[in-house]
Amino acid sequence: MEKNDGVDEKIQGEGDNMKVKILAVSIFLDSATTEYEQGNYDKAMKLLQKAKGRIEKLPHNHPSRKIVLESHEKVRNILGLSFYNRSDPFSFSVHYKLISKSTCPSHVYRNFSDLISLIRRKVFCNELNIPELIEQDEKDDDSVHILARIGDAPVAYARIWMNRIGTGQKTNIAVIDRFCTLKNYRCKGLGNGVLAQAKATLLNLNRTGVVSPPSSLIVIEIPVRITQIQRKLEQSGFTRLASVSSDAPVTYFDSHRHRHRINSVHLAKCLDGDKGAQVRDMEIAKHIAMEQQRMANQM
């Protein structure tokens, strides 16, 4: 039997009253938004599914159905879901999986690593001509990987890792990179879904104390040649941390770590939290971005 999430108790005894049915949908949608904001992505999805079931039972010609459908779409957008199948506004064919070496059985981690390598090779190596030895790095085993699938096929991806700076009371800057979507699945909102899942994951890590001190900043690293995603992120409130020349090299030599790396544009956005930490971390992130560009410009 499915565990009661507490919301059903608010709407018991609704009978056939249409106003109460509409109220029930609103309660599920509001609760889904609240759970997402608290970092509980799975709970939010279950509540959204319950709202879906209630809406499907409403008469198709009733004027209130259109109103709650619009509310349903707004919450889907908040959760980063898209109408992948636009002929069916209740399509939930996209599934998101979180993978990390520290929490997955070794065989599960290896299997998903193969899928992750496949999508990253197609985008970064085949499309952007980045050598595979540069595309793969030491961050993978310390990252949380977010993989979007349709059926069993990987279609979009990003990874999260913590840039821990300083000694003692470290600064944790959350970095999202290797952000990509396969060519045939672009402009369908899958990237928004991956980023929403990433933000929910970071909020949960902060809330549960897994990341300590909490991260106050998200930095997304996008390869210099992928300008469309850079523009979309800036339009959604991310700040570009360092100017990059239009003819900047795709890779550069990191003299601190003695290896070549992907040359990326750094875009940042604050998470909810201490304002002083946000200002401090933004300045640190700007310094890191400017230092990368300094090294890249020496190529």
N, C-alpha and C positions, 0 to 999 in steps of 0.2 A: 504493500500500500504506500502511495506517495505521501511523503511527510508534509503536513499542513504548514504553509509558510506564514500563516497568520492573517493573510489578506482575506481569505474566504470567510473568516468569522465576521468581517465587517459587512458582508453582503448576504448573510443568511436570511431566508424568508422573503426573497425578493418577489416570488410569485411571477405573475405575468405583467406587472406594472412596467410600462416602457421607460418611464423616468428612472426607475430604480435600475433597470437593465443598463441604461446609459451611464448611470452613476457607477455601476459595477465596473464597466470598461474603464472609466476615468480613474477609479481607484487602482486598478491593475497598472495602468500607464504611469500614474504618478509614482507608484511604488517601484516600478521598473527603473524610472529615472533616478529615484533616491538610491536604490541598490547600486546602480552604475556609478553614481557620484561617490559612493563609499568603497568602490573598488570591487564590488561583488558582481562580476560580469555574468557568471553562470546563473545566479538568482535573477538578475535583470532579464536575461533571455527567457527564463521559465515564465516570469510574469508577463512578458510580452507575448509569449505563446498563449497564455491564458486569455489575455485581452483579444487576441486573434480569434480564439474559439468563441468568445462571447459575441464578437462582431459578426461572425459568420451566421449566427442564429438570428440576427436582426433582419426584418423584412427589407428586401432590396429596394423597395420604392419609398421607404420611410425617410423623411428629410434628415432625421438625426443620424442616420447611417453615414451620410457623407461627412458630417461634422466629426464623428469619432474616427472615420477613416483618415481624415486629415491630421487628427491628433496622433493616431497610430503612426503615420508616416513621419511626423516630427520626432517622435521618440525613437523610431528606427534610425533616423539621421543622427540623433544624439549618440546612439550606441554604435554608430559607424556602419550600419547595415545599408545596403542599397537594394533597389528593386532590380536585382539581377535579371529576373524574368519579368519584364514590365507588363506582360499580359496577365500576370498573376501577382497582385500586390501582397500575397501572403507566402511568396516563395522564400523558403529558408534552405536553399540548396547549398549555400556556402557554409563550411564548417571551419572553425579556427581551433588549432591545436597548439598548446604551449609545451615546449620541450626544453629540458635542461639536463646536463650530465649528472648533476647532484641529486636530482629527484626522480629520474627515470631508471628503470632496470637497464642494464648495459645493452641487451639485445634490442630493446625498444629504441634506445638512443641511437644505436647504429643504424637501424632501419630508417628512422626519420632523418638521420644525417645524410643518408643516400638521397632521399627526396630533396632535402635542402640543397645539397651539392648540385643536383640536377637543375633546379630552377636558377641558382646563382650562376652556374656555368652558362646557361642559355642567355641570360641578360648581361652579365658583366664580361664574360670571356668572348662569347660569340658576337654580341651586339656592340659592346664598347671596346673590344680588342684588348682587354686587360689580361695579362698572362695569369694562368691559374695559380702559379706559385705566389703571386702578389695578392690575388683575390682571397686566398686562404691565409689565415694568420692565427696567432696564438690566442686570440680572444674567444674563439668558438667554444672551447671547453668551459669558459667562465661566463657564458652568456645564457640568457633566456631567449629561446628561438620561438617566433610566432609564425606559424604556417597556415595559410588559407588554402582549403581544398574544395574542389567540387567533385563529389564522389571520392575516389582515391587519388585524383590528379592534383598535384600542387599547382597553384595559380598565382599566389602572391606571398610575400615573405618580408620579415624584418627581424633583426636581433637587437636585444637590449643588453648592455653591459655598464658597469659602474666605473667611472674614471675617478679613482680614489686618490686624492691629492693631499699632501702634507703628512705630518707625523702626529701621533697622539690622537687628538680630536680631528679626524680627517674630514675633508669635504668630499661629499659624494655627488658627482654630476652624472645624471642618467644620460647615456649616449644611445641613440637609435641609429643603426647604420645597416648597410647591405639591403636597404629598402627597395623592393622591386616587384613588378607585376609582369607576367608573361604578355607578349605583344597582343595576342588575340583576346585578352581579357581586360585591356586597359579602358579607362573612361567609363567604367561600370561601378565605381565606388568601392572596389575591393581594397584599394590602398587606404581609404578612410576607415574601413573595417579593421585592418591590421593596426593602424595608428590608435583607434579607439581601444582595441584590445591591449595595446602596449601601455596606454595611459592608465587603463583600469588595473593592469598588473603592477605598475609603479605605485599607484595609490595604495594598493593592497600591501605591497612590500613596505611602504612607509608606515602604514597603519599598524601592521603586525610587528614592527621593529626588526624585520629581517635586514633592512637597510638602516644603519645607524651610524652617524646622525641621518635623519631623513633627507632625501634628495629634494632640493627646492627648484631644480631646473632640468628641463629636457633639452638636449642638444641633438638635432638630427643632422647627420652627415650625408650629403647627396653628391655623387660624382659631378665634377664641374660641367660636363657636357649634357647633363639631364636638366635642362633649363625649365621645362614645363612644370615639373614637380616643385622646383624651387619657387616659381611664381605662385603656384597654388598654396604652398606653405606660408609664404609672405602674406597672401590675401587672407589666410585664416588666423593671422596674428603672430606668426613667428618672425623673429628679427634676425636679419643677416649680420653675422658677427665680423666679417672681414670682406673687403672688396676683392673680387677675383677677375683677372683679365679674361677676355673672351677667347684668347688663344693660349690659355694656360695648359700646361701638359696634363695628360690623363693620369700619370703617376709621377711620384717624386721620391727622392732618396731621403729617408728619415735618418739624419746624422746622429740623433740621440739613441735610436734603437738599431742602427746599422743594417737597415733593410729598406727595400722599396715599398711604398704604400700607394693606395689609391688617393689621388688628389681630390679633395671634397670641399664643397661649400658648407659652412657650418651655420645652421639656423637654430635659434633658441627661443624657448617660451617657458615662463615661470609656472610652476605648480603652486597650488595653494599652500601657504605656510608662512614662515617668518620672513618679513619684508627685508630685514637686515641681511639674512642669509641669501635671499634672492639677489640683492644688489652685489654682495660679495662674490657669489658664484657666477653672476653674469660677467663681472670683470675678469675673473679667472678664465672663463670660457672664451672671452674675447682675446685674451693673451695667447691662449692655446691656438686659436684659429689664425691669428696674425703670425705666430711663429711657424705654423705649417706653410702659410703662403710665402713667408720669407725663404724657407727651404725650397719650396716649389719654384720660386722665381730664380733660384740659383742654377736650375737645370739648364 
